[in-house]
Amino acid sequence: MARRNQNTFQKRQKEIERVRKAKEKMERRQGKKNKSEETDETLISDQI
């Protein structure tokens, strides 16, 4: 059974970390988008 060398292991770990950070960033962006929609709705309901 062949073992992966150290460089391949490190590269895989970096890739996993990059994907994790991208996912967190996307979630933060979605959160901001949802919050701005909620504030818009409250402003509209306050005006009525």
C-alpha positions as CSV (number, residue, x, y, z in Angstrom):
1,M,0.0,0.0,0.0
2,A,1.5,3.3,-1.0
3,R,1.7,6.2,1.4
4,R,1.2,9.8,0.4
5,N,4.3,12.0,0.8
6,Q,4.4,14.9,3.2
7,N,3.9,17.5,0.4
8,T,0.7,15.9,-0.8
9,F,-0.6,15.7,2.7
10,Q,0.1,19.4,3.4
11,K,-1.4,20.4,0.0
12,R,-4.6,18.5,0.9
13,Q,-4.8,20.2,4.3
14,K,-4.4,23.6,2.7
15,E,-7.1,22.8,0.3
16,I,-9.5,21.7,3.0
17,E,-8.7,24.9,5.0
18,R,-9.4,27.0,1.9
19,V,-12.7,25.4,1.3
20,R,-13.7,25.9,4.9
21,K,-12.8,29.6,4.9
22,A,-14.7,30.1,1.7
23,K,-17.8,28.4,3.2
24,E,-17.6,30.6,6.3
25,K,-17.2,33.7,4.1
26,M,-20.3,32.7,2.1
27,E,-22.3,32.2,5.2
28,R,-21.3,35.6,6.5
29,R,-22.3,37.2,3.3
30,Q,-25.7,35.4,3.4
31,G,-26.1,36.6,7.0
32,K,-25.5,40.2,6.0
33,K,-27.9,39.9,3.1
34,N,-30.6,38.5,5.3
35,K,-30.1,41.2,8.0
36,S,-30.4,44.0,5.4
37,E,-33.7,42.4,4.1
38,E,-35.0,42.3,7.6
39,T,-34.2,45.9,8.3
40,D,-35.8,46.9,5.0
41,E,-39.0,45.1,6.0
42,T,-39.1,46.8,9.4
43,L,-38.6,50.2,7.8
44,I,-41.5,49.6,5.4
45,S,-43.8,48.3,8.2
46,D,-42.9,51.4,10.4
47,Q,-43.8,53.8,7.6
48,I,-47.3,52.2,7.1
